[in-house]
Each structure stands twice: as C-alpha cells, then as structure tokens.
Amino acid sequence: MASRNRSREAGDGAGHRSRDAARDTRGGTGGPAADPADRAPDDSLVRVHDLAGRPRGTGFVVDHRGTLLTSHEAVDGLSRLVLRTAADRRRVVAAADVTALPALGLALIRTEGLGVRPLPVTTRERIEPGTYVRIAAGGWREARVLGATDVTYTATDRFHLVGDALELACGTSGRDALRLGGGAAGGPVLDIATGAVLGVLGTALSSGHSHVGFAVPLRRPDTGPLAGLLAENAATVPAYGADLNLAGILALTAAPVAQDGPRGEAWEAAFAGAGSAPAPWHGPDGDARAVVKPVERAAVARAFTAFAASRAAVLGLVGPPGSGRTTELAALAARRSRGPAPAPTLRLRGADLADEDLSLADAARRALDRAARTVAASDGTRPEDLGDVAPERVARLARTAGRPLLLLLDGPEEMPPALARRLPEWTERTAAWLGETDIRLVIACREEYWEHAGAEFPRDVLYDPMPAERFLA
C-alpha cells in the first residue's frame, strides 16, 4: 500500500504545486498545449440527482450495455436516482439497479436507453506523477497527478480506507469545485494524451493534504463485479497509446483485413471485430466485386483448432491457386473475431515483404503502422496519437489478456527475389522471433513452396497435421 508521503514525488511544497497546477481549460493550462482532438467528451457524462433534483454527482458509461460507473458518495443513502445526460435524456433508477462498492469508494448503476458512448478505462497499474489529466469538476478543468496516497472515504454509515488514491493538483477554482456536495463526485479523470479514464473523482475522500483533490484509481481487482466490468471495457472499448487495450489491438489487427480482398461473409465478420463498418471493395478495374461466400471445410477448421491447442508456432496451409487458401484464412480470422472471447489476427501478404526484411517482424511492424493510420483517420486523430503499436508490444498485451496474436501470411511466393535468396536466414530469424513473442503463424502457400520453405523452420515449431488436413483440393 502506498505511503502517504508519495505525493512528494511530483513537487516540493504547496507553493510549487500551486504554481504548476493546471488551470481551468477556459483560461489556459499549466500542462501541454490544448489541441482540438483533446476536447473533453461532454456527451459522455451522466449527471446523478436525487428525486428532489439536487445534484449528487456525475457518472460515465463503461460498457455497451449502459453500465454507469460513479463514486459511492453519489448514490449513498438514496433509494431512487435521477440520471440526466447532456442530450437531456432522463432516467429514474431504483436502488436495486445499483451495485454499491463502498470499500472502493465506487458504485455501478445499471441503465438502459441513455444513448451515451462508453469511455475507455486505463490498463496501467500505476499512474506516473506529473501526468496531465482533465477532470469534470464544475466544467472540464486540467489538473496534474502528484502521486498516490491512502485516503479515507467517509460514507453515511462508516469510514473506508482507500489505498493508492490519485492526488490531483488543480487551480483554486478547481479545488472549490471539488468541495463536498459540489456535484463533482463520480466524474472521470481523463488522461490528456490517451483519453482513457484513470480514476473517479471523490469529494468525500480525505487525507492530511487539504490543498489537493483525490480520485479513486481504476485498477482491476482480482474478482467481483468491477473486475468483470473493467475486463469487458478493455475488450470492447478501444484505447491506444499508454492505455492500448485488447479492443484497440482488435481494431488495429482488423484494419489490414479491411483493406484487402476477397470480401465476403467471412471478411465482413472479421472486420466487424473492429467495431466499424467496412468500406465497399472494388477490384483493380474499379468494378465492385461480388460477395464471396466461403465454403466451410471441416477438416481445415479442425486443423486450425488443433494447431491453436498445440505448442507449435507455425502451420502450413497448402494448396494450388484457386483452392481457397485466402478464403480459409478469412474464415479463420472471422471465427477468431466472433464469440465471447475475440482474439487478434493480423493478415499479411507475400507482397508486403521487402528486400531488406530480416524477419517477418519487419512486415508485421509495417502492417501495424499502416493500420494505425487507418484507425486514426477513422477516429479523426493523428497516427502518432496511437503511440507504440510495435508487434512485440501488441503481442505481449494480447498474451496478457489471454488472447494470443495470430499472424496469417498469404502467398509468401510473392516475396521479392532478393528476400527469397535469403530465405533460410529470414526463416531462422522469423522462428526465433515467434518464440520470443509467443506469436503464432499460419502460412498459406503452394505445395512446391512449402516443401522448400517449410523445411527451413525448426521441426519443433511446426504443427504436423494429418495428411488429409494438410492440403486444400
């Protein structure tokens, strides 16, 4: 548990904090320069009132079912709540719809029909002192994280010790807005760089530091309703940069699938995993292409399933041109994107390989860089705002989430001649990279290519299916 003195990490006294504290966004900031892309999302906030209309606090939606996360003090002692959105939608909820978590200083509210988009929640275990944030306290204001400390949450029935609460330095008007009963309780603390929620404001949180504000950090507990909610948020609400989560990874890895054909039901399902609608696909001649309906091949699907359950890192899908190799890869990506536990799949082509590549890692890195540009364009942001999307980091985060990254290499025969001459060296380094990152690879190629290239992989990394499962007719 954090020491109460940890706040000294970011400053050496109240005067220093006062000078450096970020000011109200209407009057400037002590942090990074404001950018239009950084505007705080007013439409993501939900106001919490009692039945008499008195403000109790604020909340924000964290999943696509409309679950609201707020501070416990915003709901404490109320049998019914009135929720209001920025679009002036109003809902009355009963105490039965509230999951109180007083020991954490938080509460969950089950809602319907608010029409509010969910906010991503940080995946970081620790928020660095000096991080600039926006807080919803009498309007959006900028603040700075000073550190973390233990605080006391004063509920109506008892006191609760909350560990590692975020200490926030803000201007005088911000501190006034954070006073008890001021309506700021339950508001999100947003990282300026990523837009992810780092914590939940509390006005009934106290420690020996009266000149700062406090927020409950949002780290996933091991069990309980909050753990499930934050896990779902990470899997369904994309975040990038320092808060890159599984949903962000799924969007990034789906982008290359969105750019290449053939397109059909499997392709549509795979791209749906990114939470976006695909653009129409046209062939090289500019004509719209007909939907390709994949034919389910049970033996191939069984081989993919067995490969996923094995310790092997590489599977060869062998067949002549026109046998449906590309369609099978699309169907595999679609299956991985569906269901309660979607997993990331990154598609590469032999034409994506370059003369100077040392291993498949180089092509994967370029593909994710292109994907970042695609995702950023759809979000109206800049690719650099998505931060580090290197395949090694993506694979590590996916593995931590229990959804390992799978690469699909289609048509490696199209690799440049200079790279083909270095195939043994390239394959050796690719196999080593796969082992270091726990990434798996499916190669869809012709039989004559696999006889030569497959032999370059160490035998212990290859999946050896039954003969009937190895080839496509």
Beta strands, then each sheet from edge to edge (+ up, - down):
strand 1: 45-49
strand 2: 55-61
strand 3: 68-71
strand 4: 80-85
strand 5: 90-94
strand 6: 98-101
strand 7: 106-109
strand 8: 132-136
strand 9: 140-154
strand 10: 159-169
strand 11: 188-191
strand 12: 197-202
strand 13: 205-206
strand 14: 213-217
strand 15: 314-318
strand 16: 345-349
strand 17: 406-410
strand 18: 440-445
sheet 1: 5+ 4- 1+ 2- 3+ 7- 6+
sheet 2: 13+ 9- 8+ 11- 12+ 14- 10+
sheet 3: 15+ 18+ 17+ 16+
end
